[in-house]
Amino acid sequence: MSKTFIRTACTCFLFLLSMSLLAGSAAAARYEYWINNPFLRKIPIAIPDFLPQTVNEEPRQAAVQAREWLISGLEFVRYFKILPPESYIISDGESLTAQTINFTNWTSIGADHLITGGLDLRGNVLEMELRLFDVPRNRLIVGKRYKGQVEDMRKMIRRFCVEIVSALTDSKGVFGTKIAFVSNGPGNKEIFACEYDGFDPQQLTSGSKIALSPAWSGDGTHMAYVSYADGTPQIFVRNLEQKSGIKIAYKGMNVTPAWDPTRFSLAATLSLNGDQEIYSLTGNGKIIKKLTNNWGIDVSPSYSPDGKQMAFVSNRSGNPQIYIMEMDTGEVRRVTFTGKYNSGPSFSPKGDRIAYAGMDDGTFDIYTVRTDGTDVQQLTNDPGDDESPSWSPDGTLIAFSTTREGKPRIYVMTSHGTDQNRLLLLDGGQTQPAWSPWLGDY
Amino acid sequence: MQRRYWKGLVIALAILALACTTTLTGCKKKMASDPGMKTTGTTTSTGIYSGGASTTAPTPTAGGMSEADLAAQKAAEAKRMAEERARQIADQAMARFNTQNINFAFDNSDLSPEAMSILKDKANYLRQFPNKGVLIKGHCDDRGSLEYNLALGDRRANSAKNFLTDLGIDARRINTISYGEEMPLAQGQNEAAWAVNRRCEFALE
């Protein structure tokens, strides 16, 4: 399986140290309001060129690359605005620390925050100092020094992005996450995963004939997916660290796995008796319980973050609609009432909304709706099909597949539908994105 | 499209076969006229028949073949022809079984009257060849959700299976698999392509 995971497992080997340069004790500005209302404004940040400590070519190039990665990482989360460098007024002698910085100049260009970076590259050893400042208050919020191999530069940047987002918001953001998806680039559909921003796509499966519906376990250690490797659709559950796995292969079909985020347990659609019902299963594939009981199609489960509810698709009303089941009572209520074809539900990480794909005028768009069925919001509107929404674990972003370019591609947007951009460009077509939970420092 | 193609092929074959037999019999008649008259002067039909034998082997010139040998040869040939014809019919039936799909309406797994008549034909075949089993593959057009379509394809395959078992075919002889929208027959985003893709395929095993 992928090199990425081997690399992940080996990270403890890397001597990547970081230390706080200065404890930013005072409470940092909190931006929940802006993060959750992307229509209002984005947080303005200035990021001047990083300063290499030596004037050689290699450290200079590394400084450029590090700053580019920092900017693309912060732009990806879609609530920062990186102010254009042309507007920067940098005083003589201005360096990395608060003592040298002329904050009035940064205030005058409208920066709420300033990030300075300095690095040194000796042989293969990279040292980087990164600082985030509160411009109006003229002070440091967080500063870190990282030391490691030059190959670890992206990881250092990612770590500092986590520091920034943790300091400014109530969450860790998406920097420690990955996105799994299906690609038919290898000639048939296989499962892939890339970093949160589309970087470093890796093929996770091979020989599947058809692989579909990747699903991360709540702790990110396992992935379930559908594979036709043995002829019929079966669910493979793979331990991503140990590379071991089991197959769920009941008679009929075994499809649409979804993990209960609170337990080593999943829900999936089986057709043991010719009727497609959702069952709960242990992570090892043993049936715990038949959850739905309806002569018709029940498919595509998605658990609420507390595991107490499950959204799913059923055609019990005559066409596919989204329903929610209370797991303790088994009580089912319908959530979507508009449109004749609603599918692919995904519970938001806060548990307050469901994202889904709804068909209107013959094509699919992404919608969200409150779990009580009110406040339907249409997030996408284009001539292609937008399907398979998947929330980032901090709830600010939604990944989805779209045919707006012709071939199916993975796009990411805010959970309000703004800033729709392609995640990555790969051979073939990509579908069924699945955003991982927080995976930590991969 | 596929179905129409096969229908056309079968009709073309039938016409060809008919044409062949008429020309052959015409030919036989001509050649038979001499020896038929010469030997026994039996009815025209016998004359034709013996003439048929004379085309396969040059009996009159070869001489020394007894009446019994001739009869045995004739019988063997007739048997061979019959077997050939039976095999051809069986091959055609098998080809039809494997290539004739049934189609469905959008987001629907109900069998149309046309689908039912095709399935009755397949049930007849399965009754005739009780040692054969069948794999029914359920497919969908590419509209709608991929996951829902996996279930819909499963449902379509099971509709066909249930109809066959209702007609008395042992359920153990029937396997089903759903491919959802993963294996379209026709490309294109139009009703003609979608209609072809909403189908069950059948494979004897």
Chai-1 contact restraints between the chains, C-beta under 6 A:
chainA,res_idxA,chainB,res_idxB,connection_type,confidence,min_distance_angstrom,max_distance_angstrom,comment,restraint_id
A,I210,B,E182,contact,1.0,0.0,6.0,A-B,restraint_1
A,T232,B,I177,contact,1.0,0.0,6.0,A-B,restraint_2
A,M253,B,D154,contact,1.0,0.0,6.0,A-B,restraint_3
A,M253,B,S178,contact,1.0,0.0,6.0,A-B,restraint_4
A,V255,B,L150,contact,1.0,0.0,6.0,A-B,restraint_5
A,T256,B,E147,contact,1.0,0.0,6.0,A-B,restraint_6
A,S271,B,D154,contact,1.0,0.0,6.0,A-B,restraint_7
A,G274,B,N158,contact,1.0,0.0,6.0,A-B,restraint_8
A,Q276,B,A151,contact,1.0,0.0,6.0,A-B,restraint_9
A,Q276,B,D154,contact,1.0,0.0,6.0,A-B,restraint_10
A,I297,B,A151,contact,1.0,0.0,6.0,A-B,restraint_11
A,V299,B,E147,contact,1.0,0.0,6.0,A-B,restraint_12
A,V299,B,Y148,contact,1.0,0.0,6.0,A-B,restraint_13
A,V299,B,A151,contact,1.0,0.0,6.0,A-B,restraint_14
A,S300,B,E147,contact,1.0,0.0,6.0,A-B,restraint_15
A,V313,B,Y148,contact,1.0,0.0,6.0,A-B,restraint_16
A,P320,B,Y148,contact,1.0,0.0,6.0,A-B,restraint_17
A,S343,B,S145,contact,1.0,0.0,6.0,A-B,restraint_18
A,S343,B,Y148,contact,1.0,0.0,6.0,A-B,restraint_19
A,G344,B,S145,contact,1.0,0.0,6.0,A-B,restraint_20
